[in-house]
Amino acid sequence: MSQSPVSRLVLFSTEGCHLCEEALALLIPLCGDDPPQIIEIAEDDSLLERYGSRIPVLRERESGRELDWPFGADELQAFL
């Protein structure tokens, strides 16, 4: 089985963030059985400082490219 393009992504998020939930809802149909890694930024001060006002943020693991919210299905497809 090949990896989904979503498995190459990290989603920076925090609990209770409705925008993060919207971003995840866009990702779920694309990921099949291979979801993105979700990183809770509230547990790390440096991540909180970097992403606190930008979440949700998607990062491609290998390249480090990032996609900041707001993004829709079209922007997500282009990013992938």
Backbone bond lengths (Angstrom), bond angles and torsions (degrees), N, CA, C in turn:
res aa  C-N    CA-C-N  psi(-1)  N-CA   C-N-CA  omega(-1)  CA-C   N-CA-C  phi
1 M - - - 1.454 - - 1.524 108.72 -
2 S 1.325 117.15 132.35 1.454 120.35 179.24 1.525 110.06 -84.63
3 Q 1.317 113.59 154.55 1.462 119.24 178.86 1.516 109.83 -73.04
4 S 1.324 115.71 145.37 1.458 119.41 172.71 1.523 107.88 -75.50
5 P 1.329 117.25 154.94 1.466 118.60 177.18 1.516 111.85 -61.84
6 V 1.328 117.14 -24.65 1.459 121.44 -179.08 1.525 111.21 -69.39
7 S 1.324 118.03 -28.13 1.465 120.71 -178.83 1.523 111.79 -66.09
8 R 1.326 116.92 -16.60 1.467 120.94 177.49 1.519 111.88 -82.77
9 L 1.331 116.92 -0.86 1.458 121.35 -172.89 1.521 112.87 -106.23
10 V 1.317 113.60 154.16 1.461 122.93 170.57 1.532 105.45 -118.75
11 L 1.321 115.94 132.79 1.462 121.27 175.82 1.521 108.44 -107.23
12 F 1.324 116.12 114.43 1.461 120.81 175.15 1.516 106.94 -84.84
13 S 1.325 115.52 126.29 1.453 122.13 -168.50 1.517 109.79 -150.35
14 T 1.317 115.26 176.31 1.453 120.67 170.16 1.521 108.83 -149.06
15 E 1.301 115.31 152.13 1.469 121.19 -177.40 1.522 110.70 -61.31
16 G 1.324 115.52 137.17 1.453 121.02 176.74 1.520 114.78 82.56
17 C 1.318 117.54 5.86 1.460 121.74 -179.41 1.529 108.50 -87.32
18 H 1.337 116.97 111.16 1.464 119.57 -177.77 1.523 111.94 -67.86
19 L 1.315 118.50 -29.62 1.461 121.03 176.42 1.524 110.78 -67.84
20 C 1.330 116.09 -37.31 1.467 121.09 177.12 1.524 110.21 -64.58
21 E 1.318 116.36 -38.66 1.462 120.91 177.48 1.525 110.39 -64.59
22 E 1.342 117.21 -38.25 1.460 120.97 177.46 1.530 110.77 -65.10
23 A 1.327 116.31 -42.71 1.464 120.43 178.76 1.529 110.55 -62.11
24 L 1.317 116.75 -44.21 1.458 120.69 179.21 1.529 111.00 -63.29
25 A 1.323 116.74 -36.86 1.468 120.65 178.21 1.533 110.89 -63.45
26 L 1.333 117.80 -32.51 1.460 120.90 175.61 1.529 111.53 -71.14
27 L 1.332 115.90 -32.46 1.465 120.84 -176.61 1.527 113.08 -79.44
28 I 1.316 117.24 -36.53 1.468 122.00 -173.54 1.529 112.85 -52.00
29 P 1.340 120.29 -47.24 1.463 118.78 -179.03 1.529 113.67 -63.68
30 L 1.327 117.09 -20.03 1.458 121.03 -177.42 1.517 113.67 -92.45
31 C 1.333 117.42 -13.51 1.460 118.95 -168.32 1.518 115.66 -99.23
32 G 1.316 118.99 -16.45 1.456 119.17 -178.70 1.515 111.05 56.64
33 D 1.328 116.51 -126.56 1.464 121.57 -179.62 1.522 112.85 -93.49
34 D 1.319 117.53 11.60 1.458 121.64 -172.46 1.528 110.34 -129.45
35 P 1.340 117.95 73.12 1.466 120.86 -174.05 1.528 112.81 -71.77
36 P 1.325 116.09 165.23 1.461 119.14 175.76 1.528 110.14 -71.40
37 Q 1.312 115.66 158.39 1.457 120.42 171.72 1.523 106.80 -73.96
38 I 1.322 116.86 134.54 1.465 121.16 177.84 1.524 107.60 -110.34
39 I 1.318 115.42 125.17 1.460 120.83 -178.95 1.519 108.63 -112.17
40 E 1.313 115.81 123.98 1.465 124.12 177.65 1.527 108.26 -80.03
41 I 1.323 117.24 112.55 1.463 120.38 -175.60 1.519 113.15 -75.81
42 A 1.332 117.85 -21.88 1.460 120.86 -176.90 1.525 112.25 -68.03
43 E 1.320 117.19 -15.41 1.465 121.05 -178.09 1.529 112.89 -89.82
44 D 1.325 117.30 -0.41 1.462 121.12 -176.66 1.528 108.51 -141.80
45 D 1.334 116.52 115.58 1.465 120.70 -176.19 1.522 113.26 -58.14
46 S 1.336 117.49 -38.29 1.466 119.14 -179.12 1.525 111.06 -69.01
47 L 1.338 117.26 -37.80 1.463 120.26 176.57 1.527 110.75 -68.62
48 L 1.312 116.57 -38.95 1.458 121.00 178.14 1.524 110.62 -61.61
49 E 1.326 116.06 -42.43 1.459 120.40 179.29 1.530 110.52 -66.62
50 R 1.317 116.72 -42.17 1.466 121.07 -176.38 1.532 112.96 -72.82
51 Y 1.344 116.67 -40.96 1.462 120.71 -171.37 1.528 114.80 -112.69
52 G 1.314 118.19 -5.14 1.458 121.36 -172.61 1.515 115.31 -53.46
53 S 1.320 117.77 -38.14 1.467 120.37 -179.16 1.524 112.40 -98.81
54 R 1.348 117.10 2.24 1.469 120.70 -175.28 1.524 113.70 -114.03
55 I 1.327 118.91 -13.24 1.460 120.39 -172.19 1.515 112.00 -64.15
56 P 1.296 115.81 151.26 1.454 128.63 -2.50 1.531 111.70 -76.70
57 V 1.316 115.20 147.10 1.462 122.30 177.59 1.515 107.88 -129.24
58 L 1.322 115.72 132.40 1.455 121.68 173.59 1.514 108.44 -99.77
59 R 1.327 116.51 136.85 1.460 120.86 174.98 1.518 108.46 -126.90
60 E 1.317 115.12 133.79 1.451 120.12 172.80 1.524 107.27 -81.30
61 R 1.320 116.25 126.20 1.468 120.93 -173.55 1.522 113.47 -56.12
62 E 1.323 117.07 -52.03 1.462 120.16 -172.34 1.519 113.48 -70.96
63 S 1.318 117.26 -47.52 1.468 120.14 -174.60 1.517 113.45 -86.47
64 G 1.349 116.32 -25.08 1.455 119.87 -175.32 1.524 113.13 81.92
65 R 1.337 117.07 0.58 1.471 119.66 177.16 1.519 109.15 -59.26
66 E 1.323 115.66 145.27 1.464 120.42 -179.81 1.523 110.70 -127.15
67 L 1.324 114.18 147.52 1.457 122.67 175.71 1.518 106.99 -123.59
68 D 1.326 115.34 113.29 1.464 121.25 -179.97 1.519 110.61 -86.80
69 W 1.318 115.34 151.96 1.449 121.99 172.02 1.514 107.71 -71.30
70 P 1.310 120.84 143.70 1.455 127.03 9.36 1.522 111.30 -88.58
71 F 1.327 115.54 141.31 1.455 121.72 171.24 1.521 108.32 -143.62
72 G 1.308 113.96 149.75 1.457 120.83 178.05 1.516 109.89 -114.77
73 A 1.309 115.69 -169.83 1.460 120.95 -177.80 1.528 111.80 -60.37
74 D 1.327 117.45 -39.36 1.464 120.49 -178.96 1.527 111.61 -65.84
75 E 1.325 116.93 -45.56 1.469 120.56 178.69 1.531 111.02 -64.94
76 L 1.319 115.76 -37.89 1.467 120.26 178.83 1.529 110.32 -64.42
77 Q 1.327 117.20 -45.68 1.471 120.41 178.65 1.526 110.76 -60.58
78 A 1.312 117.44 -42.36 1.473 120.98 178.71 1.525 110.81 -64.30
79 F 1.319 117.36 -37.43 1.464 122.17 179.40 1.530 110.95 -66.51
80 L 1.334 115.67 -39.35 1.458 120.38 -179.24 1.511 110.68 -71.47
